[in-house]
Amino acid sequence: MLVAGVSLASVAIAPAFPGQAVAAPRPSDMELGRGPGLGLPLRVLDGTLRRSSVDALINSSGQRKLGGGCGGPAGVPSGSRVYCWDHQDATTGVWVPQGVTSVSDALRGERLSGGGRPILVSWHDQGSTRVTFVNPDRHTYRHVLLVEPAVEDGRVTYRDIDVHAGGIAWYGDELYVADTRHGLRVFDLRQIFDLARSAAGSTEHDGMVGLHGGKYYGHGFRYVMAQTGSWRYTGGSAGPKCRGTGPMRTSWLSLDRTASRPVLIAGEYCRPSAPQGRVVTWPLGGLTGDGDRVRPDWAGTLPADKIQGALRTHGQWWFTQNRGGERGLLLSTRRDGSGWARLTRRTISHGPEALTCYRGQHRIWTVAEHANKRALWGLTAPACH
């Protein structure tokens, strides 16, 4: 739905680091290698628990209802399309939304075989990660717990995934989730298990996850989605802070389907006192192929600090910039030779996070993360198509 909100101001500004000599990132620092296989535990889980398709999941009973009235408190620009969480999810300080992707990233036709058109949002808490499947057609949504298959004491189980999940990108059947220190975790949307419809599953006991006494639990969630793989930096783990060299901190993700070959985009959230953050693109053909290593096809430094998310379509770039208690900024620019052209700055919502382009809508979507100022919203952008 469209909401009346705060007007959208736009001014041109110079890049945030004029005249500062910054060493070009080394593509080898962002090379990825395929992580350990999870085939054995996945086969056991698949033979024990009942799978669910995404269409079945977003149309199942027990969905949460999208609310209203969040655009104003979140500072969403006027004319935006806005979806609001229910009271519990809008106000909780335990779970925090981060990444955004949609069926427009996943499929060229922007619609599932059963007709669904979901938007996905990642959330983190103090030890778990979930992804929300929003169904705009029914004005509902469902949380799904992300889990890592494992073998413990000779038994197949799964455990919580403790990552920030600052970005997600859905391509085909695979969902890529940012793992800040290590690279990417990979999930297959055909590996979603419905615990309520599985004889060996249980939706009780929100303090339990994995196999206990012959039953599989998921903190009370009905659905769990199992990790199927990973891509890790071949040079080791990134540090706890931005360093400007070595493996990059994977703070956010997005996907560009408008390039000559689709790419996954990732970058760093770095504070002003740290070295300038980096941004990289990896060919999705390499990530979805059979190879064990993927090198970036481009790497650069960011045009500003405190970048929460970024997106590129048809050569146009957008970046969300955090400003603490103030409303955030949307920066836009293009590449100009080996650097960035002048930036355009727009004041947008509080706490804007990762970005995604919904091509058929000509809208850029993001999520405002702060409790009581929280919204999933999309801004009209003609270059997003």
Sequence and secondary structure as in RCSB ss.txt:
>XXXX:A:sequence
MLVAGVSLASVAIAPAFPGQAVAAPRPSDMELGRGPGLGLPLRVLDGTLRRSSVDALINSSGQRKLGGGCGGPAG
VPSGSRVYCWDHQDATTGVWVPQGVTSVSDALRGERLSGGGRPILVSWHDQGSTRVTFVNPDRHTYRHVLLVEPA
VEDGRVTYRDIDVHAGGIAWYGDELYVADTRHGLRVFDLRQIFDLARSAAGSTEHDGMVGLHGGKYYGHGFRYVM
AQTGSWRYTGGSAGPKCRGTGPMRTSWLSLDRTASRPVLIAGEYCRPSAPQGRVVTWPLGGLTGDGDRVRPDWAG
TLPADKIQGALRTHGQWWFTQNRGGERGLLLSTRRDGSGWARLTRRTISHGPEALTCYRGQHRIWTVAEHANKRA
LWGLTAPACH
>XXXX:A:secstr
 B   B   EEEE  SSTT       GGGG EEE    HHHHHHHHHHS B  HHHHHTSSS EE B   HHHHT
 BTT EEEB  HHHHH SSSEEEEEEEHHHH TTSS TTS   EEEEEE SS EEEEEEETTTTEEEEEEEEEEE
EETTEEEEEE       EEEETTEEEEEETTTEEEEEEEEEEEEGGG TTEE   TT EEEETTEEEETT SEEE
EEEEEEEETT    SS  SSSS    EEEEESSSSS EEEEE    TTS   EEEEEEHHHHHSS SEE  SEEE
E SSSSEEEEEEETTEEEEEE  TTSEEEEEEEEEETTEE  EEEEEEEESB   EEEGGGTEEEEEE STTS E
EEEEE TT  
